[in-house]
Amino acid sequence: MDQNVFDDPRITAVGLLHEAHAGLSARFAAQLEKYGLSPVEFEVLTRLARSPGNQLRMTDLAAQTSLSTSGVTRVVDRMERDGLICRRACPSDRRSSYAVVTAAGLARLDEILPGHLRLIEEWFTGQLEPAALAALLDGLRRVRDAVHPGATAGSTDPAPTKTPAQTGS
């Protein structure tokens, strides 16, 4: 094998991406542990909170995360027991249900996000000039859309319904 292949910038790019992800993930996991959440539970809460009506179909939630549909079901079961999310039947499809972030889930995010944003700024976005950050975001979206086209599934809804978090239930 040609030794120069190991100096290929494509290998360097993927290696740097893995190293950056591992380092950030370790810092985030340590912070989230203080709040009793795993990284995947935080991801679920964040994705639901950022979605129209603070809800996603379970299948869309699975598509947006690294979890299988059965994995999402297990995480949602656990988070539902903790009162952070609830399930709601889909009015247009009896076979589907929504995962909906509750008021308690939104309150937990409100506790976590200030410190989480500080970590993001310190260890990620603050390391980049604004133009470099904009270029990185553009590039990451392109790669994400190519390798994970379902990552934004269900993230737009022309007429979201009221959720328990919005009605105070």
C-alpha positions, 0 to 999 in steps of 0.5 A: 500500500502506498504510504501517501494514502495515509496523508490523504486529506479525506482521512484527515478530515474524517479523523478530525471529525471523529476526534472533535465529536468524541471530545465534545461528547465527553464534555457534554455527557459529564454536564448532562449527568449532573441533571440526570439525563443521558446524551440521547435523552437530552437529544430527544428533549431538544429535538422535541422542543425545537419541533412544531408543537414540541412534538414529533411522530415516533417514527420521525423521532427515530429518523432524527436520532441515531436510534431504531424505532424500538430504541426510541420506544424504550427511551420514550418509555423511560422519559415518560415515566420520568414525566419529561415527555408524553405520548399523544395519539395521531388524530389522522393515523391510528397507527402513529403516535407523537412524542410530546415534551411536557412542561417538566421536560421544558423546565429541565431543558431550561435548567440545562441549556445555559450551562450547555450553551457555555460549553458549546461556546467554550469548546466548539463555536467559540473556537471559530471566527463567524465566517468559519462557523457559517462555512462549517454549518453549511458543510455539516448540513450538506454532509448530514443531508447526504448521509442521513436524509431523514434527519429533519423528518417531521420538523415542519408542520403547517398546523401544529396542535396544542400540546400538554406543555402549551396548555399547562397539562 
